[in-house]
Amino acid sequence: MTDRPPAPQQPDPWRSFRGVMAGTLILEAIVVLLALPVVSFSDGGFTAGSGGFLIGFAVVLVLLCGMQGRPWALWVNLGLQFVLIAGFLLDAAIGFIGVVFAAVWGLIVYLRAEVRRREQRGLLPGQQRGTEE
Protein backbone atom coordinates (compact mmCIF):
# COMPACT_ATOMS: atom_id res chain seq x y z
CA MET A 1 0.00 0.00 0.00
CA THR A 2 1.14 3.47 -0.70
CA ASP A 3 0.55 6.15 1.83
CA ARG A 4 -0.79 9.27 0.24
CA PRO A 5 0.34 12.48 1.88
CA PRO A 6 -2.51 14.37 3.47
CA ALA A 7 -3.98 17.17 1.42
CA PRO A 8 -2.63 20.57 2.40
CA GLN A 9 -4.92 22.41 4.74
CA GLN A 10 -6.83 25.25 3.13
CA PRO A 11 -6.18 28.71 4.59
CA ASP A 12 -8.93 29.95 6.87
CA PRO A 13 -9.74 33.60 6.04
CA TRP A 14 -11.73 34.00 9.25
CA ARG A 15 -8.75 33.01 11.39
CA SER A 16 -6.72 35.80 9.80
CA PHE A 17 -9.63 38.18 10.22
CA ARG A 18 -9.88 37.39 13.93
CA GLY A 19 -6.18 38.17 14.20
CA VAL A 20 -6.72 41.54 12.56
CA MET A 21 -9.53 42.34 14.99
CA ALA A 22 -7.47 41.29 18.03
CA GLY A 23 -4.50 43.31 16.80
CA THR A 24 -6.72 46.35 16.30
CA LEU A 25 -7.99 46.01 19.87
CA ILE A 26 -4.43 45.89 21.20
CA LEU A 27 -3.49 48.99 19.20
CA GLU A 28 -6.59 50.75 20.47
CA ALA A 29 -5.72 49.83 24.07
CA ILE A 30 -2.25 51.31 23.59
CA VAL A 31 -3.67 54.52 22.15
CA VAL A 32 -6.20 54.78 24.98
CA LEU A 33 -3.43 54.41 27.55
CA LEU A 34 -1.33 56.98 25.70
CA ALA A 35 -4.21 59.39 26.21
CA LEU A 36 -3.49 59.44 29.97
CA PRO A 37 -0.76 62.11 29.75
CA VAL A 38 -2.81 64.10 27.24
CA VAL A 39 -5.77 64.16 29.61
CA SER A 40 -3.54 65.11 32.53
CA PHE A 41 -2.37 68.26 30.71
CA SER A 42 -5.83 69.26 29.49
CA ASP A 43 -8.09 71.87 31.09
CA GLY A 44 -9.86 69.50 33.47
CA GLY A 45 -6.69 67.67 34.37
CA PHE A 46 -6.37 64.07 35.40
CA THR A 47 -9.28 63.02 37.62
CA ALA A 48 -10.27 59.71 39.11
CA GLY A 49 -13.14 59.54 36.64
CA SER A 50 -11.07 60.12 33.52
CA GLY A 51 -8.21 57.90 34.71
CA GLY A 52 -10.51 55.10 35.77
CA PHE A 53 -12.41 55.33 32.51
CA LEU A 54 -9.27 55.13 30.38
CA ILE A 55 -7.59 52.35 32.35
CA GLY A 56 -10.81 50.34 32.64
CA PHE A 57 -11.53 50.76 28.96
CA ALA A 58 -8.02 49.59 28.03
CA VAL A 59 -8.44 46.50 30.23
CA VAL A 60 -11.76 45.68 28.54
CA LEU A 61 -10.13 46.02 25.12
CA VAL A 62 -7.32 43.65 26.04
CA LEU A 63 -9.75 41.11 27.51
CA LEU A 64 -11.87 41.22 24.36
CA CYS A 65 -8.88 40.10 22.30
CA GLY A 66 -9.56 36.55 23.42
CA MET A 67 -13.22 36.74 22.44
CA GLN A 68 -12.79 37.52 18.75
CA GLY A 69 -13.88 34.04 17.68
CA ARG A 70 -17.39 34.65 18.96
CA PRO A 71 -20.06 35.66 16.44
CA TRP A 72 -21.00 38.76 18.46
CA ALA A 73 -17.44 40.04 18.96
CA LEU A 74 -17.33 42.43 16.02
CA TRP A 75 -20.55 44.12 17.10
CA VAL A 76 -19.31 44.47 20.68
CA ASN A 77 -16.10 46.02 19.35
CA LEU A 78 -18.11 48.48 17.28
CA GLY A 79 -20.43 49.25 20.19
CA LEU A 80 -17.49 50.01 22.46
CA GLN A 81 -16.52 52.80 20.11
CA PHE A 82 -19.73 54.63 21.02
CA VAL A 83 -18.77 54.29 24.69
CA LEU A 84 -15.39 55.79 23.85
CA ILE A 85 -17.02 58.59 21.85
CA ALA A 86 -19.10 59.33 24.94
CA GLY A 87 -15.74 60.05 26.57
CA PHE A 88 -16.18 63.56 25.13
CA LEU A 89 -18.01 64.18 28.41
CA LEU A 90 -14.74 63.62 30.28
CA ASP A 91 -12.28 65.07 27.80
CA ALA A 92 -12.34 65.93 24.10
CA ALA A 93 -9.20 63.86 23.46
CA ILE A 94 -10.96 60.71 24.64
CA GLY A 95 -13.90 61.33 22.34
CA PHE A 96 -11.59 62.05 19.42
CA ILE A 97 -9.92 58.66 19.88
CA GLY A 98 -13.39 57.12 19.79
CA VAL A 99 -14.23 58.84 16.51
CA VAL A 100 -10.99 57.70 14.88
CA PHE A 101 -11.37 54.09 16.00
CA ALA A 102 -15.08 54.07 15.09
CA ALA A 103 -13.96 54.80 11.53
CA VAL A 104 -11.40 51.97 11.75
CA TRP A 105 -14.02 49.52 13.00
CA GLY A 106 -16.42 50.70 10.32
CA LEU A 107 -13.78 49.76 7.75
CA ILE A 108 -13.36 46.37 9.43
CA VAL A 109 -17.13 45.77 9.20
CA TYR A 110 -16.95 46.57 5.48
CA LEU A 111 -13.98 44.24 4.97
CA ARG A 112 -15.82 41.46 6.81
CA ALA A 113 -18.76 41.83 4.44
CA GLU A 114 -16.41 41.77 1.47
CA VAL A 115 -14.65 38.59 2.66
CA ARG A 116 -18.03 36.95 3.26
CA ARG A 117 -19.23 37.97 -0.22
CA ARG A 118 -16.08 36.59 -1.87
CA GLU A 119 -16.30 33.40 0.18
CA GLN A 120 -19.89 32.80 -0.96
CA ARG A 121 -18.87 33.28 -4.60
CA GLY A 122 -15.79 31.07 -4.24
CA LEU A 123 -13.38 33.89 -5.09
CA LEU A 124 -11.00 33.63 -2.14
CA PRO A 125 -7.46 32.44 -2.96
CA GLY A 126 -7.87 29.32 -0.80
CA GLN A 127 -10.94 28.33 -2.81
CA GLN A 128 -9.20 28.50 -6.18
CA ARG A 129 -7.96 25.34 -7.82
CA GLY A 130 -4.27 25.46 -8.51
CA THR A 131 -3.00 25.28 -12.07
CA GLU A 132 -0.29 22.83 -11.00
CA GLU A 133 -1.30 19.26 -10.32
N, C-alpha and C positions, 0 to 999 in steps of 0.2 A: 504494500500500500504506500502511496505517496501522500505525504502530509502537505496539504496546501496551506500556504501562509495565510493568516487571517487578513481579511480585507481591511485596508486602512480606514481608520475612523474618520467620518465626515466632520468637518469643522462645525461647531455649534455657534451660530451667530448670536444667540441670546446669551450665551456665556460671556462672550466678548462685550456685549451690551451691558450686562450686569457689572462688569469690570469698569466700564466707562462711568456708569452711574455711581459706583462706590468711590472711584477716583475723584469725581466731581464733588461728592460730599466731603471728602477729606480736604480738597482744595478750599471748599467753602468754609469748613471749620477753621482752617488756617487763617483765612481772610477775616473771619469773624473775630478770632482772637487777636489779630493784628489791629483790629478796631479799638481795642482797649486803650492804647496810648492816645489815639485820636480823640476818643471820648473824654479822656482825662484832661486834655488841653482845650476842650470846647467850652462854650459859655457856661453850661450847667455843671461842668466838671464831672469827675468820676463819683458816682453815688452807688449805694448798695443795690439799688434797683437796676441801674444800667449795667453794673458789673455782674450781678447775678444773672441778668437776662443774657448777656453775651456768653458768659462761661457755661451756663445751663444749656443755651442753644447749641454751643459747640459740642458739648457732651452728647446731646441728642443726635446731632449730625454724625458723630463718630459711631454711636451705637447703631444707627440706621444702616451703616455700611454692611453689616452682617445680615440685613433683612432684604437685600436687593433681589433675592430670588423669589420673593413673594409677589403674587399678582397685583397687590395693592400698593406696592412700594413706590412706584413712580408717582402715583397720585398723592401719596403722603409727602413725598419730596416736593412736589409742586405746591401742595397746600402749606407746607412750612415756609415757603417764600412769602406768602401773605402774612404770616406771623412776623417774619423778619421785616416786611414792609411796614407793619404796624409799629415797628421800632422807631419810626419817625416821631412817635409820642415821647420817646426818651431822648433821642438825638437824631439829627438829620443824617449823620454819617451812617447810622445803623439802617435807616430806611433806604438810603442810597444803595447800600450793599444788597438789600433785598430786591430792589428794582433790577440791578445788574444780574443777579443770579436768577431772578424770575425769567429774564430774557434767555439765559443759558438753559434753564429747565424747559422753557417753551421750545427751544431748538431741539432739545433731547426728545420731547414728545413728538415733534415732527419727524425726527430721524427714526424713532420707534415705529411710527406709522409707515414710513417708507420701507424699512426692513421687512415689516409684516407684509406689505403689498408685494414686494419682490419675492418674498418667500412663497406666497400663495401662487404667484405666477411661475415659480421655478426659475427665477433669474439670479439667484445668489450663486456666487462662485462654487460653493460646495455642492450645489445641485446640478452643476454642469457635468456632462460626460466628457472625460478627457479624450483628446484626439489620439493619444498614445495608448496602445493596448498591449 
